[in-house]
Amino acid sequence: MELVARMVDITTLQVDAIVNAANEMLAPGGGVCGAIHAKAGPELAAACAALGGCPTGQARITPGFRLPAKHVIHAVGPVYSGNSNDPRLLASAYRSSLELCSKHQIRTVSFPSISTGAYRYPVQEAAAIALKSVSDYLKNHSEIKLVRFVLFDDLTFCVYQEAYSGVK
């Protein structure tokens, strides 16, 4: 298993799956969600609409359509409120995504930093939760060979690098 962090456009990656930081309606949005929907084409929005939404802390899967990735996993993280449910819901969004990987024989997956954009989750806290959730899951699921965190700016990248050094 390989766990890495990169600053790259997630929509360009040739992996089994990329993860979309989705909203509960699974509708095209801004940020990484908007970029994924734009590159995948209108078929992605139609496939998401057919799923009927997704609760916070859960994930759903669709084909990648026009993306180089075979699948898109739509993970709904919490809008940050500072309450005690936020960490549990964020960890659940990562775990649910990885469970879909295991179920669908996905060996390589790339995650954005879920909930740290428009949903305002503090990056340091979110990075620690993301890395611990993924690391804990992978201890018992060797079928997943590569988990890549694809980060959108230098600050987020540095925070994930620092958090990762504490998880090893």
MDAnalysis code that builds the backbone (N, CA, C; Angstrom):
import MDAnalysis as mda
import numpy as np

u = mda.Universe.empty(504, n_residues=168, atom_resindex=np.repeat(np.arange(168), 3), trajectory=True)
u.add_TopologyAttr("name", ["N", "CA", "C"] * 168)
u.add_TopologyAttr("resid", np.arange(1, 169))
u.add_TopologyAttr("resname", ["MET", "GLU", "LEU", "VAL", "ALA", "ARG", "MET", "VAL", "ASP", "ILE", "THR", "THR", "LEU", "GLN", "VAL", "ASP", "ALA", "ILE", "VAL", "ASN", "ALA", "ALA", "ASN", "GLU", "MET", "LEU", "ALA", "PRO", "GLY", "GLY", "GLY", "VAL", "CYS", "GLY", "ALA", "ILE", "HIS", "ALA", "LYS", "ALA", "GLY", "PRO", "GLU", "LEU", "ALA", "ALA", "ALA", "CYS", "ALA", "ALA", "LEU", "GLY", "GLY", "CYS", "PRO", "THR", "GLY", "GLN", "ALA", "ARG", "ILE", "THR", "PRO", "GLY", "PHE", "ARG", "LEU", "PRO", "ALA", "LYS", "HIS", "VAL", "ILE", "HIS", "ALA", "VAL", "GLY", "PRO", "VAL", "TYR", "SER", "GLY", "ASN", "SER", "ASN", "ASP", "PRO", "ARG", "LEU", "LEU", "ALA", "SER", "ALA", "TYR", "ARG", "SER", "SER", "LEU", "GLU", "LEU", "CYS", "SER", "LYS", "HIS", "GLN", "ILE", "ARG", "THR", "VAL", "SER", "PHE", "PRO", "SER", "ILE", "SER", "THR", "GLY", "ALA", "TYR", "ARG", "TYR", "PRO", "VAL", "GLN", "GLU", "ALA", "ALA", "ALA", "ILE", "ALA", "LEU", "LYS", "SER", "VAL", "SER", "ASP", "TYR", "LEU", "LYS", "ASN", "HIS", "SER", "GLU", "ILE", "LYS", "LEU", "VAL", "ARG", "PHE", "VAL", "LEU", "PHE", "ASP", "ASP", "LEU", "THR", "PHE", "CYS", "VAL", "TYR", "GLN", "GLU", "ALA", "TYR", "SER", "GLY", "VAL", "LYS"])
u.atoms.positions = np.array([
    [0.845, -1.180, 0.000],
    [0.000, 0.000, 0.000],
    [0.884, 1.235, 0.000],
    [0.474, 2.201, -0.801],
    [1.190, 3.470, -0.874],
    [0.218, 4.592, -0.537],
    [0.648, 5.491, 0.317],
    [-0.153, 6.642, 0.703],
    [0.673, 7.880, 0.413],
    [0.196, 8.742, -0.482],
    [0.962, 9.910, -0.892],
    [0.069, 11.146, -0.965],
    [0.702, 12.312, -0.949],
    [-0.002, 13.580, -1.132],
    [0.624, 14.299, -2.322],
    [-0.206, 14.901, -3.144],
    [0.256, 15.599, -4.348],
    [-0.568, 16.851, -4.569],
    [0.061, 17.824, -5.224],
    [-0.673, 18.992, -5.711],
    [-0.815, 18.819, -7.213],
    [-2.004, 18.406, -7.637],
    [-2.266, 18.136, -9.045],
    [-3.779, 18.255, -9.261],
    [-4.194, 18.430, -10.479],
    [-5.614, 18.495, -10.826],
    [-6.200, 17.081, -10.741],
    [-7.103, 16.862, -9.805],
    [-7.674, 15.530, -9.570],
    [-8.396, 14.994, -10.805],
    [-8.882, 15.877, -11.669],
    [-9.633, 15.431, -12.846],
    [-8.741, 14.857, -13.937],
    [-7.428, 14.928, -13.769],
    [-6.495, 14.421, -14.785],
    [-5.927, 13.056, -14.431],
    [-6.266, 12.527, -13.297],
    [-5.620, 11.316, -12.793],
    [-6.203, 10.041, -13.384],
    [-5.313, 9.157, -13.835],
    [-5.720, 7.845, -14.325],
    [-5.610, 6.855, -13.175],
    [-6.677, 6.790, -12.393],
    [-6.779, 5.889, -11.244],
    [-8.115, 5.162, -11.358],
    [-8.293, 4.177, -10.515],
    [-9.577, 3.473, -10.523],
    [-10.714, 4.398, -10.106],
    [-10.447, 5.288, -9.131],
    [-11.496, 6.196, -8.665],
    [-10.897, 7.493, -8.143],
    [-11.651, 8.567, -8.359],
    [-11.375, 9.813, -7.672],
    [-12.560, 10.086, -6.760],
    [-12.300, 10.800, -5.686],
    [-13.363, 11.132, -4.745],
    [-13.768, 12.581, -4.962],
    [-15.057, 12.786, -5.031],
    [-15.648, 14.103, -5.169],
    [-16.117, 14.562, -3.794],
    [-15.707, 15.757, -3.397],
    [-16.218, 16.364, -2.167],
    [-17.612, 16.895, -2.500],
    [-18.604, 16.065, -2.269],
    [-19.964, 16.299, -2.765],
    [-20.862, 16.968, -1.728],
    [-21.994, 17.454, -2.222],
    [-23.054, 17.952, -1.346],
    [-24.130, 16.858, -1.244],
    [-25.043, 17.015, -0.309],
    [-26.045, 15.963, -0.064],
    [-26.942, 15.680, -1.263],
    [-27.108, 16.641, -2.138],
    [-27.941, 16.434, -3.331],
    [-27.145, 15.790, -4.466],
    [-25.843, 15.658, -4.290],
    [-24.931, 15.147, -5.322],
    [-25.013, 15.991, -6.597],
    [-25.341, 17.257, -6.430],
    [-25.480, 18.185, -7.549],
    [-24.140, 18.841, -7.863],
    [-23.933, 19.229, -9.114],
    [-22.713, 19.970, -9.445],
    [-22.623, 21.218, -8.563],
    [-21.438, 21.486, -8.066],
    [-21.237, 22.642, -7.200],
    [-20.006, 23.408, -7.635],
    [-19.356, 24.035, -6.693],
    [-18.132, 24.771, -6.969],
    [-16.919, 23.941, -6.595],
    [-15.761, 24.545, -6.650],
    [-14.519, 23.912, -6.229],
    [-14.257, 22.605, -6.945],
    [-13.764, 21.618, -6.200],
    [-13.409, 20.321, -6.787],
    [-14.641, 19.637, -7.370],
    [-15.775, 19.798, -6.729],
    [-17.019, 19.191, -7.232],
    [-17.365, 19.740, -8.611],
    [-17.288, 21.046, -8.766],
    [-17.585, 21.667, -10.047],
    [-16.610, 21.236, -11.125],
    [-15.334, 21.143, -10.768],
    [-14.311, 20.726, -11.738],
    [-14.545, 19.287, -12.192],
    [-14.895, 18.401, -11.263],
    [-15.151, 17.002, -11.610],
    [-16.364, 16.895, -12.521],
    [-17.434, 17.576, -12.170],
    [-18.637, 17.526, -12.996],
    [-18.381, 18.106, -14.385],
    [-17.639, 19.199, -14.462],
    [-17.369, 19.827, -15.756],
    [-16.580, 18.889, -16.668],
    [-15.578, 18.224, -16.127],
    [-14.731, 17.353, -16.947],
    [-15.429, 16.031, -17.277],
    [-16.260, 15.523, -16.361],
    [-16.935, 14.239, -16.582],
    [-18.054, 14.353, -17.604],
    [-18.615, 15.551, -17.741],
    [-19.711, 15.744, -18.680],
    [-21.064, 15.614, -18.018],
    [-22.124, 15.923, -18.761],
    [-23.475, 15.939, -18.190],
    [-23.966, 14.566, -17.730],
    [-23.363, 13.514, -18.216],
    [-23.759, 12.160, -17.785],
    [-23.544, 11.977, -16.285],
    [-22.528, 12.638, -15.731],
    [-22.262, 12.500, -14.298],
    [-23.405, 13.104, -13.487],
    [-23.856, 14.282, -13.856],
    [-24.970, 14.910, -13.137],
    [-26.229, 14.042, -13.227],
    [-26.465, 13.451, -14.380],
    [-27.635, 12.581, -14.542],
    [-27.514, 11.338, -13.660],
    [-26.328, 10.745, -13.607],
    [-26.114, 9.565, -12.762],
    [-26.278, 9.921, -11.283],
    [-25.792, 11.083, -10.891],
    [-25.933, 11.523, -9.502],
    [-27.396, 11.775, -9.154],
    [-28.115, 12.409, -10.056],
    [-29.542, 12.685, -9.820],
    [-30.309, 11.378, -9.625],
    [-29.935, 10.344, -10.378],
    [-30.610, 9.047, -10.272],
    [-30.374, 8.388, -8.914],
    [-29.293, 8.761, -8.230],
    [-28.999, 8.179, -6.912],
    [-29.878, 8.766, -5.812],
    [-30.462, 9.920, -6.046],
    [-31.386, 10.494, -5.070],
    [-30.732, 11.119, -3.855],
    [-29.485, 11.525, -3.966],
    [-28.814, 12.189, -2.855],
    [-27.985, 11.235, -2.007],
    [-27.364, 11.813, -0.980],
    [-26.481, 11.051, -0.094],
    [-26.389, 11.792, 1.234],
    [-26.613, 11.108, 2.347],
    [-26.520, 11.782, 3.648],
    [-25.074, 12.168, 3.992],
    [-24.930, 13.187, 4.804],
    [-23.615, 13.596, 5.298],
    [-22.960, 12.424, 6.018],
    [-21.673, 12.226, 5.725],
    [-20.919, 11.132, 6.333],
    [-20.938, 9.860, 5.515],
    [-21.649, 9.860, 4.399],
    [-21.751, 8.681, 3.547],
    [-21.152, 8.960, 2.172],
    [-21.132, 7.962, 1.310],
    [-20.588, 8.105, -0.037],
    [-21.398, 7.247, -1.004],
    [-21.385, 7.651, -2.267],
    [-22.033, 6.919, -3.354],
    [-21.046, 6.841, -4.515],
    [-21.256, 5.910, -5.441],
    [-20.332, 5.711, -6.552],
    [-21.058, 5.818, -7.894],
    [-20.368, 6.396, -8.861],
    [-20.863, 6.466, -10.238],
    [-19.696, 6.139, -11.170],
    [-19.985, 5.899, -12.438],
    [-18.898, 5.809, -13.419],
    [-18.188, 7.163, -13.537],
    [-17.001, 7.156, -14.113],
    [-16.241, 8.381, -14.314],
    [-16.592, 9.117, -15.600],
    [-17.329, 8.464, -16.481],
    [-17.742, 9.028, -17.766],
    [-16.534, 9.567, -18.531],
    [-16.414, 10.869, -18.737],
    [-15.340, 11.422, -19.573],
    [-14.036, 11.663, -18.823],
    [-13.994, 11.295, -17.567],
    [-12.770, 11.428, -16.769],
    [-11.819, 10.273, -17.063],
    [-10.522, 10.460, -16.858],
    [-9.604, 9.317, -16.982],
    [-9.838, 8.266, -15.895],
    [-10.383, 8.674, -14.752],
    [-10.713, 7.736, -13.667],
    [-11.944, 6.917, -14.062],
    [-11.935, 5.643, -13.697],
    [-13.049, 4.762, -14.038],
    [-14.315, 5.085, -13.250],
    [-14.126, 5.541, -12.004],
    [-15.255, 5.795, -11.106],
    [-15.085, 7.134, -10.403],
    [-16.211, 7.674, -9.969],
    [-16.211, 8.821, -9.062],
    [-16.960, 8.381, -7.807],
    [-16.310, 8.555, -6.679],
    [-16.948, 8.302, -5.388],
    [-17.321, 9.665, -4.827],
    [-18.591, 9.844, -4.538],
    [-19.111, 11.118, -4.065],
    [-19.255, 11.035, -2.547],
    [-18.346, 11.695, -1.831],
    [-18.329, 11.655, -0.369],
    [-18.860, 12.980, 0.172],
    [-19.815, 12.891, 1.067],
    [-20.418, 14.088, 1.641],
    [-19.861, 14.298, 3.049],
    [-18.993, 15.287, 3.160],
    [-18.452, 15.664, 4.454],
    [-19.347, 16.700, 5.111],
    [-19.114, 16.966, 6.384],
    [-19.956, 17.924, 7.103],
    [-19.593, 19.376, 6.789],
    [-20.599, 20.232, 6.844],
    [-20.347, 21.666, 6.898],
    [-19.860, 21.920, 8.324],
    [-18.685, 22.518, 8.468],
    [-18.085, 22.673, 9.790],
    [-18.940, 23.568, 10.677],
    [-19.254, 23.047, 11.865],
    [-20.044, 23.808, 12.833],
    [-19.333, 23.912, 14.173],
    [-18.276, 23.122, 14.364],
    [-17.566, 23.129, 15.631],
    [-18.171, 22.202, 16.667],
    [-19.225, 21.460, 16.305],
    [-19.810, 20.558, 17.301],
    [-19.129, 19.186, 17.254],
    [-19.450, 18.361, 18.206],
    [-18.751, 17.077, 18.368],
    [-19.078, 16.068, 17.272],
    [-20.121, 16.299, 16.478],
    [-20.447, 15.385, 15.383],
    [-19.548, 15.578, 14.168],
    [-18.958, 16.758, 14.016],
    [-18.163, 17.048, 12.826],
    [-17.051, 16.022, 12.583],
    [-16.190, 15.719, 13.557],
    [-15.122, 14.733, 13.308],
    [-15.656, 13.350, 12.956],
    [-16.722, 12.927, 13.607],
    [-17.306, 11.616, 13.332],
    [-17.834, 11.555, 11.902],
    [-18.514, 12.604, 11.469],
    [-19.075, 12.627, 10.119],
    [-17.980, 12.699, 9.053],
    [-16.928, 13.466, 9.319],
    [-15.836, 13.550, 8.353],
    [-15.129, 12.199, 8.237],
    [-14.823, 11.580, 9.364],
    [-14.184, 10.262, 9.339],
    [-15.075, 9.253, 8.612],
    [-16.371, 9.327, 8.829],
    [-17.307, 8.418, 8.178],
    [-17.320, 8.608, 6.667],
    [-17.197, 9.837, 6.196],
    [-17.166, 10.093, 4.749],
    [-15.952, 9.414, 4.107],
    [-14.796, 9.483, 4.765],
    [-13.603, 8.798, 4.252],
    [-13.773, 7.283, 4.312],
    [-14.256, 6.779, 5.448],
    [-14.439, 5.334, 5.611],
    [-15.455, 4.786, 4.604],
    [-16.560, 5.489, 4.411],
    [-17.580, 5.059, 3.444],
    [-17.009, 5.012, 2.035],
    [-16.162, 5.969, 1.707],
    [-15.503, 5.975, 0.395],
    [-14.619, 4.752, 0.223],
    [-13.857, 4.440, 1.254],
    [-12.963, 3.282, 1.179],
    [-13.749, 1.970, 1.152],
    [-14.865, 1.919, 1.848],
    [-15.714, 0.724, 1.789],
    [-16.216, 0.491, 0.367],
    [-16.562, 1.576, -0.339],
    [-16.964, 1.440, -1.740],
    [-15.800, 0.955, -2.593],
    [-14.596, 1.417, -2.285],
    [-13.414, 0.918, -3.008],
    [-13.293, -0.589, -2.846],
    [-13.394, -1.056, -1.617],
    [-13.282, -2.494, -1.356],
    [-14.386, -3.266, -2.079],
    [-15.595, -2.767, -2.022],
    [-16.745, -3.445, -2.628],
    [-16.644, -3.519, -4.148],
    [-16.059, -2.505, -4.774],
    [-16.013, -2.413, -6.243],
    [-14.637, -2.724, -6.825],
    [-13.788, -3.400, -6.046],
    [-12.447, -3.804, -6.494],
    [-11.613, -2.619, -6.997],
    [-11.748, -1.484, -6.339],
    [-10.961, -0.295, -6.668],
    [-9.647, -0.388, -5.911],
    [-8.553, -0.378, -6.635],
    [-7.218, -0.542, -6.042],
    [-6.467, 0.771, -5.879],
    [-6.827, 1.779, -6.705],
    [-6.160, 3.080, -6.642],
    [-7.224, 4.167, -6.544],
    [-7.071, 5.056, -5.560],
    [-8.071, 6.092, -5.319],
    [-7.378, 7.390, -4.923],
    [-7.940, 8.494, -5.397],
    [-7.415, 9.821, -5.050],
    [-8.506, 10.639, -4.370],
    [-8.157, 11.193, -3.210],
    [-9.066, 12.008, -2.406],
    [-8.675, 13.479, -2.464],
    [-9.656, 14.376, -2.468],
    [-9.369, 15.770, -2.161],
    [-9.405, 15.926, -0.636],
    [-9.215, 17.113, -0.154],
    [-9.374, 17.396, 1.268],
    [-10.855, 17.710, 1.497],
    [-11.601, 16.696, 1.895],
    [-13.063, 16.812, 2.027],
    [-13.435, 17.823, 3.115],
    [-14.380, 18.687, 2.790],
    [-14.997, 19.672, 3.692],
    [-14.135, 20.894, 4.014],
    [-12.925, 20.998, 3.473],
    [-12.062, 22.127, 3.857],
    [-12.190, 23.339, 2.942],
    [-12.969, 23.237, 1.888],
    [-13.194, 24.386, 1.010],
    [-14.414, 25.161, 1.472],
    [-15.472, 25.084, 0.692],
    [-16.706, 25.829, 0.983],
    [-17.330, 25.419, 2.317],
    [-17.041, 24.200, 2.793],
    [-17.627, 23.737, 4.051],
    [-16.821, 24.166, 5.279],
    [-15.708, 24.859, 5.075],
    [-14.931, 25.576, 6.103],
    [-14.378, 24.713, 7.239],
    [-14.164, 23.427, 7.015],
    [-13.557, 22.602, 8.060],
    [-12.095, 23.037, 8.192],
    [-11.600, 23.288, 9.406],
    [-10.198, 23.688, 9.567],
    [-9.258, 22.606, 9.007],
    [-8.336, 23.033, 8.155],
    [-7.502, 22.087, 7.410],
    [-6.676, 21.200, 8.337],
    [-6.091, 21.752, 9.379],
    [-5.254, 20.923, 10.260],
    [-6.058, 19.810, 10.910],
    [-7.224, 20.129, 11.405],
    [-8.077, 19.113, 12.026],
    [-8.561, 18.103, 10.985],
    [-8.972, 18.604, 9.829],
    [-9.474, 17.715, 8.773],
    [-8.388, 16.783, 8.266],
    [-7.176, 17.273, 8.109],
    [-6.074, 16.437, 7.626],
    [-5.788, 15.301, 8.611],
    [-5.769, 15.621, 9.890],
    [-5.516, 14.583, 10.902],
    [-6.610, 13.518, 10.867],
    [-7.856, 13.939, 10.733],
    [-8.980, 12.994, 10.667],
    [-8.890, 12.152, 9.401],
    [-8.619, 12.790, 8.281],
    [-8.535, 12.082, 7.001],
    [-7.444, 11.021, 7.041],
    [-6.271, 11.408, 7.459],
    [-5.143, 10.480, 7.448],
    [-5.327, 9.343, 8.445],
    [-5.875, 9.643, 9.619],
    [-6.114, 8.578, 10.597],
    [-7.194, 7.620, 10.085],
    [-8.259, 8.162, 9.521],
    [-9.352, 7.319, 9.015],
    [-8.851, 6.388, 7.919],
    [-8.094, 6.940, 6.977],
    [-7.579, 6.141, 5.868],
    [-6.565, 5.122, 6.377],
    [-5.649, 5.563, 7.209],
    [-4.629, 4.654, 7.745],
    [-5.261, 3.502, 8.525],
    [-6.227, 3.812, 9.373],
    [-6.912, 2.770, 10.154],
    [-7.617, 1.773, 9.238],
    [-8.287, 2.263, 8.204],
    [-9.002, 1.375, 7.290],
    [-8.034, 0.460, 6.544],
    [-6.941, 1.034, 6.083],
    [-6.001, 0.261, 5.270],
    [-5.261, -0.824, 6.061],
    [-5.220, -0.707, 7.372],
    [-4.573, -1.739, 8.195],
    [-5.225, -3.104, 7.990],
    [-6.529, -3.105, 7.671],
    [-7.270, -4.359, 7.511],
    [-7.774, -4.592, 6.095],
    [-7.311, -3.769, 5.135],
    [-7.814, -3.876, 3.758],
    [-6.661, -3.692, 2.778],
    [-5.883, -4.730, 2.610],
    [-4.688, -4.655, 1.758],
    [-5.026, -4.654, 0.268],
    [-6.304, -4.837, -0.069],
    [-6.673, -4.838, -1.487],
    [-6.514, -3.448, -2.119],
    [-6.561, -2.399, -1.316],
    [-6.373, -1.038, -1.826],
    [-4.872, -0.762, -1.834],
    [-4.330, -0.517, -3.019],
    [-2.880, -0.417, -3.189],
    [-2.343, 1.006, -3.143],
    [-3.148, 1.985, -3.533],
    [-2.689, 3.375, -3.564],
    [-3.806, 4.296, -3.133],
    [-3.528, 5.108, -2.130],
    [-4.426, 6.188, -1.733],
    [-3.628, 7.474, -1.877],
    [-4.135, 8.351, -2.704],
    [-3.451, 9.619, -2.963],
    [-4.361, 10.749, -2.486],
    [-3.787, 11.670, -1.732],
    [-4.490, 12.901, -1.383],
    [-4.057, 13.955, -2.377],
    [-5.007, 14.525, -3.082],
    [-4.740, 15.522, -4.111],
    [-5.209, 16.862, -3.557],
    [-4.246, 17.734, -3.332],
    [-4.518, 18.957, -2.588],
    [-4.377, 20.182, -3.473],
    [-5.148, 21.217, -3.166],
    [-5.325, 22.310, -4.109],
    [-4.428, 23.513, -3.895],
    [-3.705, 23.583, -2.789],
    [-2.816, 24.726, -2.594],
    [-1.651, 24.337, -1.697],
    [-0.650, 25.207, -1.667],
    [0.568, 24.923, -0.900],
    [0.289, 24.725, 0.584],
    [-0.559, 25.560, 1.153],
    [-0.849, 25.465, 2.579],
    [-1.471, 24.118, 2.920],
    [-2.494, 23.716, 2.171],
    [-3.159, 22.435, 2.434],
    [-2.184, 21.283, 2.243],
    [-1.371, 21.362, 1.203],
    [-0.363, 20.330, 0.958],
    [0.580, 20.209, 2.150],
    [1.086, 21.334, 2.638],
    [2.019, 21.313, 3.772],
    [1.367, 20.758, 5.034],
    [0.116, 21.124, 5.263],
    [-0.601, 20.627, 6.440],
    [-0.752, 19.104, 6.357],
    [-1.106, 18.586, 5.188],
    [-1.233, 17.133, 5.025],
    [0.110, 16.439, 5.184],
    [1.170, 17.028, 4.653],
    [2.514, 16.443, 4.802],
    [2.860, 16.333, 6.284],
    [2.604, 17.398, 7.027],
    [2.905, 17.404, 8.463],
    [2.042, 16.391, 9.205],
    [0.748, 16.348, 8.896],
    [-0.156, 15.400, 9.547],
    [0.258, 13.962, 9.239],
    [0.696, 13.719, 8.007],
    [1.096, 12.373, 7.604],
    [2.296, 11.890, 8.404],
    [3.230, 12.774, 8.684],
    [4.402, 12.373, 9.440],
    [4.016, 11.927, 10.854],
    [2.883, 12.415, 11.363],
    [2.410, 12.000, 12.680],
    [1.620, 10.699, 12.674],
    [1.244, 10.206, 11.485],
    [0.427, 8.990, 11.386],
    [1.284, 7.757, 11.151],
    [2.452, 7.927, 10.544],
    [3.293, 6.782, 10.168],
    [3.628, 5.891, 11.343],
])
